[in-house]
Amino acid sequence: MATRVIGLAGKPGCGKSAVAEALAGRPGVEAIDLDRVAWETYAPETSTRDRLVERFGRGILSGDGRIDRERLGSLVLADAAARRDLEAIVHPAVNERLDELVLDARRRGVEVLLVEGALLASSPHVDRSIFDRILWLEASDRTRRERLRSEGRGGHADRLSGVGPGKATVVDAEGPLSEVAERVWRSLER
């Protein structure tokens, strides 16, 4: 059986991480967090890190030479052109690494590989040919804010406010996250 690669996208607090984690507990299912993959791509001594420093300056570096995600985030969240530049630098490297991870999952016989990333449905730099399907988890602003507050990430609620589902399949992400995970799973079974 071929590995199905499923993207989970949505705004902060919609439940992407919790759903991916819950479903990855099932036999034959694994999950990848694209934020972590992106962080790998701009680790010290990578060309992606060098390009980010060239574009955004040495002020985005922490004392140990790593990209300070908070500093970089504050720059790009306030400036749409900067965000586009960031995506144009990081996403191709993420696509390349994701290709490798998908090949590895296929070699190991993983049945469903869930790939969690907020911008999968909207960024022009995401290689959507990697995916069999992309699901957009849609939750109300109120629900998202409550979830983020409970995780101590209340300040993230308004990030990516202009991002939408594009051509992704929309899944209702209201209610308990265990129920959202079941909705996602039923959507995958169809």
C-alpha positions in Angstrom: 0.0 0.0 0.0 1.3 3.5 -0.9 1.8 6.1 1.8 -0.9 8.7 1.7 0.5 12.2 2.5 -2.1 14.4 4.1 -1.6 18.1 4.9 -3.2 19.6 8.0 -3.4 23.4 7.6 -5.2 26.2 9.4 -4.8 29.3 11.6 -3.1 29.2 15.0 -5.3 27.4 17.5 -7.3 25.5 15.0 -6.0 22.2 16.4 -3.5 21.1 13.8 -0.8 19.9 16.3 -3.3 18.2 18.6 -5.0 16.4 15.8 -1.8 15.3 14.2 -0.5 14.0 17.6 -3.8 12.2 18.3 -3.9 10.5 14.9 -0.2 9.6 14.9 -1.0 7.3 17.8 -2.8 5.0 15.4 -1.0 2.1 13.7 0.5 3.0 10.4 0.1 6.7 11.0 3.0 9.2 11.6 3.1 13.0 11.8 5.5 15.7 10.8 5.5 19.3 12.2 6.7 21.5 9.3 7.7 24.2 11.8 10.3 21.8 13.1 11.4 20.9 9.6 11.8 24.6 8.8 13.9 25.2 11.9 16.2 22.4 10.7 16.6 24.0 7.3 18.0 27.2 8.9 20.2 25.7 11.5 23.7 27.1 11.8 26.0 26.5 8.8 23.1 26.0 6.3 22.6 28.0 3.1 19.1 28.8 4.2 20.3 30.4 7.4 22.9 32.4 5.5 20.2 33.7 3.1 17.9 34.7 6.0 20.8 36.7 7.6 21.6 38.3 4.2 17.9 39.4 3.8 17.0 40.3 7.4 20.3 41.2 9.0 22.4 39.9 11.8 19.8 41.2 14.3 17.8 38.0 13.8 20.6 35.9 15.3 20.8 34.8 19.0 24.1 34.8 20.9 25.0 31.3 19.7 24.5 32.2 16.0 21.1 30.5 15.6 18.1 32.2 14.1 16.1 33.8 16.9 12.6 32.8 15.8 10.9 35.4 18.0 13.0 38.2 16.4 12.5 36.9 12.9 8.8 36.4 13.6 8.3 40.0 14.8 9.9 41.3 11.6 7.8 39.2 9.2 4.5 39.3 11.0 4.4 43.1 10.8 5.4 43.3 7.1 3.7 41.3 4.3 6.7 41.7 1.9 9.1 40.4 4.5 6.8 37.4 5.1 6.8 36.7 1.4 10.6 37.0 1.3 10.9 34.6 4.3 8.6 32.1 2.6 10.5 32.3 -0.7 13.8 31.5 1.2 12.6 28.8 3.6 9.8 27.0 1.8 11.9 25.6 -1.1 14.3 24.1 1.5 11.4 22.7 3.5 9.9 21.2 0.3 13.3 19.5 -0.4 13.5 18.1 3.2 9.8 17.0 3.1 10.5 15.1 -0.1 13.2 13.2 1.8 10.9 12.5 4.8 8.1 11.2 2.5 10.5 8.9 0.7 11.7 7.6 4.1 8.1 7.0 5.3 7.3 5.1 2.1 10.4 2.9 2.5 9.3 2.1 6.0 5.7 1.3 5.0 3.9 4.2 6.8 0.3 4.2 5.6 -0.6 7.8 6.4 1.8 10.6 6.8 0.2 13.7 8.4 2.1 16.9 7.6 1.1 19.8 9.8 1.8 23.3 8.6 -0.2 26.5 8.8 0.7 27.7 5.3 0.2 24.5 3.3 -3.0 25.7 1.7 -1.9 29.2 1.0 1.8 29.8 0.4 2.8 29.9 -3.3 6.1 28.3 -2.3 4.6 25.0 -1.0 4.9 22.1 -3.4 1.4 20.7 -3.2 2.2 17.9 -5.6 3.8 16.2 -2.5 0.3 15.8 -0.9 -2.5 13.5 -1.7 -4.8 15.9 0.1 -4.7 19.0 2.2 -7.3 19.6 4.9 -8.0 23.0 6.4 -9.1 22.9 10.0 -11.6 25.7 10.5 -12.4 27.0 14.0 -14.0 30.2 15.1 -11.8 33.0 16.4 -13.3 32.5 19.8 -12.4 28.8 19.9 -8.9 29.5 18.5 -8.3 32.2 21.1 -9.4 30.0 24.0 -7.2 27.1 22.8 -4.2 29.4 22.4 -4.8 31.0 25.8 -4.9 27.6 27.5 -1.5 26.8 25.9 0.0 30.1 27.0 0.2 31.3 23.4 -2.6 33.9 23.4 -0.5 36.3 21.4 -0.5 34.0 18.4 -4.3 34.3 17.7 -3.9 37.1 15.1 -1.0 35.6 13.3 -1.8 34.7 9.7 -5.1 36.6 9.8 -5.2 36.8 6.0 -4.5 33.1 5.4 -7.4 31.0 4.1 -8.1 27.5 2.9 -7.5 28.0 -0.7 -8.4 24.7 -2.5 -8.0 22.6 0.6 -10.9 20.5 2.0 -12.4 22.3 5.0 -13.0 20.3 8.2 -15.0 21.7 11.1 -12.5 22.1 14.0 -15.0 23.2 16.6 -15.5 21.2 19.8 -13.2 19.0 21.7 -10.0 18.2 19.9 -10.6 14.4 20.2 -13.8 15.0 18.2 -11.9 17.1 15.6 -9.4 14.3 15.2 -12.2 11.8 14.6 -13.7 14.2 11.9 -10.3 14.4 10.2 -10.0 10.6 10.3 -13.5 10.1 8.8 -12.6 12.6 6.1 -9.5 10.6 5.3 -11.5 7.3 5.1 -13.8 8.8 2.5 
